[in-house]
Amino acid sequence: MKIDGTHYRSIWLGDDQKTVKIIEQRLLPHELKVVDLKSREDAAIAIKDMWVRGAPLIGATAAYGMALAMADDPSDANLEKSWEILHETRPTAINLRWALNRAKAHLGAMAPEERAAAAYKLAAEICDEDVEINRSIGENGLKLIEEIAAKKAPGETINILTHCNAGWLATVDWGTATSPIYHAVEKGLKVHVWVDETRPRNQGAQLTSWEMASHGVPHTLIVDNAGGHLMQHGQVDMVIVGTDRTTAQGDVCNKIGTYLKALAAKDNNVPFYVALPSPTIDWTVNDGVKEIPIEERDGREVTHVYGKLENGERDWVQISPDATPGGNPAFDVTPSRLITGLITERGVCDASSEGLKKLFPEQE
Ligand SMILES: CSC[C@H]1O[C@H](OP(=O)(O)O)[C@H](O)[C@@H]1O
């Protein structure tokens, strides 16, 4: 996306065609800092410590992590070891395993001396595919926003609520949940976005707000618990969120708090959509509540908040007593029954195995 006239992706290759460049997202919105990943270990740390995050971007970073590893040592043993090291960084987003499996199969089938160049090429392909998938999700989601606009008085604002950051910062470009919003704004529709702050890591407050502000999208930051109230008072026309893993029957795993938003939407007849790129579908899993591993992150992310102090320094500030431990499940699962539709790159479908197989018949 464009920032002050400069076009950015969230991950790209340096001029040396070896170094991987990313935006260090923990510093946003206060600082836009590009950092270099020069090794598999750099890529693993960037994923684990959330310098980069978001299912598609995690997959893309892991693919480049495999390329960095092959440039160092293209042996079969290192291919296997690299898969393990990168796979264990975060357990929930299926794009990580999808990208690593794709790289391992592709590279494993060739001579070691060919692997480094092939790995970089594959990582670039995965990035380019992600951009096109998200562009298509935007075009398909735009139609839903236009349908809502058609039911409102001319010029009336369409209010969309989103949770966490499923923006271009969570992908290589466009975002998933934000792509329909960007397409709608580009088409001149009058959109306003309610941005859930999304405790504890505040991806909404820090990242989605920054994206919306950077692109002139009218938006309001709200606490996570305000969404139900806004829906009760007719101030939300639709909800669009992202996903980290969607099952073959349409259950959606996403940032913690998504399930509660879906319950409120159901109770208030607010359409609840999930922007779903196909690499985020886990066809091997049906019951998301029972089968998707939910990442438990450090409780310190709950007992402390990271922000910019009055003196401009950035640090963690403790908000609870020393003796109070934090519980920090990072995701939850929204059952398909609460979801109005899945916005994929191939179109919009019901959150069901029938709906998904209609769009992805090759999965029959
Ligand atoms: C388009 S994937 C975005 C998805 O990833 C986020 O999780 P995290 O920031 O912990 O990687 C969140 O669940 C978003 O909806």
The ligand as a Gaussian input file, in Angstrom:
#p B3LYP/6-31G(d) Opt

LIG

0 1
 C       -5.141000     -11.874000       7.625000
 S       -4.599000     -12.806000       8.969000
 C       -4.873000     -11.668000      10.238000
 C       -5.142000     -12.331000      11.550000
 O       -3.909000     -12.579000      12.257000
 C       -3.981000     -11.906000      13.494000
 O       -3.331000     -12.596000      14.532000
 P       -1.820000     -12.154000      14.959000
 O       -1.761000     -10.675000      14.898000
 O       -1.677000     -12.723000      16.362000
 O       -0.911000     -12.844000      13.965000
 C       -5.466000     -11.805000      13.765000
 O       -6.024000     -13.035000      14.180000
 C       -5.943000     -11.406000      12.402000
 O       -7.318000     -11.539000      12.152000

